[in-house]
Amino acid sequence: MNRVRTSMCSPVLCVLIVLGIAGPSAFAADWPCYRGPNHNGISQETDWSANWGTSGPKVLWQKSIGIGFSTTAVADGRVYNMGNSDKKTDIVYCFDAKTGQELWKHTYPSPLEPKYYDGGTLSTPTVAGGKVYTLGKMGDFFCLDAKTGKVLWQKQLNKELGFELPTWHFSSSTLIVDDKAILNIGTGGLALHKDTGAVVWQSDKGKCGYATPVPFTMDGRPGLALFGEVTLVAVSPTDGKRLWEYPWRTQYEVNAADPIVVGNQVFLTTGYKRGCGLIEVHGADVKKIWENRVMAMQINSPVLHEGHVYGFDENVFKCLKLQDGSEQWADRSLGKGALMMSADGRLIITSERGELVIAKADPQKFDVLARAQILTKTRCWTSPVLANGRIYARNAAGDFVCVDVSGK
């Protein structure tokens, strides 16, 4: 689920190339969308501190935002997140990043749908060009004014456009490419005009996967990697034309973790004992390099650092070598956690029980630098976010916290 995506899935991995993302922000270390501006779960912010001692990092503010697994977007001094209230209403929140003051909220009817998990919101808001794009699990798609929350346009993707809901409902976050708002909806994606909501291109109306579209450039050609029900599909961001595909069938048809694209290679991982693999692409031809069960990410997406992948094999945190899939080490202290990383190789992890853990991305051992309990010990499957000297984290119940890691 975005994302965590769903209890059975979820949000959610990485690309090295940014395609047409919104222009530079006055806040250099903003995190305006799921997995960050480079769509790989890695922040370029390195001047932050984990030297908080035994007392843990200073809590700047806390909120209750409702049940869900949406993670946080941060842009231009504002923080955006989503949750479900009273089992029938989704709420999109906008807070002041510094003080936590609620600036606005947008509500719409949506069922909790706790299907073998807590239910609630799954996707993460995307901020671009002064607008916020959000997707509800039943297909309610909104373009909101980032400053006021005013609805600029909206679509009902299930009823209005006829796209079939997957078992655990829509969970894609929005990817902005040039003038398009792109979602993992249908069998190969959906592109709407980001300013009007008009359909630019669309795929067949069948069930989608649960991951968010990942932009990449391969052999000089831009593409989008989308996890469907039973395949990884690459399409052109311009017209949605299929470039290549690779079969990846899983139990319950749950593909939730974003793929990692590195040059002509793609790393895949899925939970429910499906495991992971590395494929290589040349034109429309795709071949398997290796496949094993070392890392089966059920809920979140891993990160790649210096040739090694860090992520959760169900409820065991692991490091594996990208080129051959060999396990380097495993740690069982975190449960089904979630992670991101800063570019200097520090892993930022939230454990399933709400502990914030900072560790060095070291292929030799799980090297913990700091840890502290920052959320109540309830289910926490949502990726933390580092932005402008603050870390944001939430649990499924909707406890949402902002802690200071600026070192000031």
Secondary structure, DSSP 4 states (H G I P E B T S, - for coil): -TTT--SSS----B-S---SPPPPPSSTT-B-STTTTTTSSEES--------GGG-SEEEEEEE--BB----EEETTEEEEEEEETTTEEEEEEEETTT--EEEEEEEE-----SSS--SB-S--EEETTEEEEE-TTSEEEEEETTT--EEEEEETTTTS-PPPPTT---PPPEEETTEEEE--SSS-EEEETTT--EEEE--SS-B-SSPPEEEEETTEEEEEEEBSSEEEEE-TTT--EEEEEE---GGG---SPPEEETTEEEEEETTTTEEEEEEEETTEEEEEEEESS---SSS--EEETTEEEEEETTEEEEEETTT--EEEEE-SS-S-EEEEETTTEEEEE-TTSEEEEEE--TTS-EEEEEEE-S-SS---SPPEEETTEEEEE-TT-EEEEEE-S--
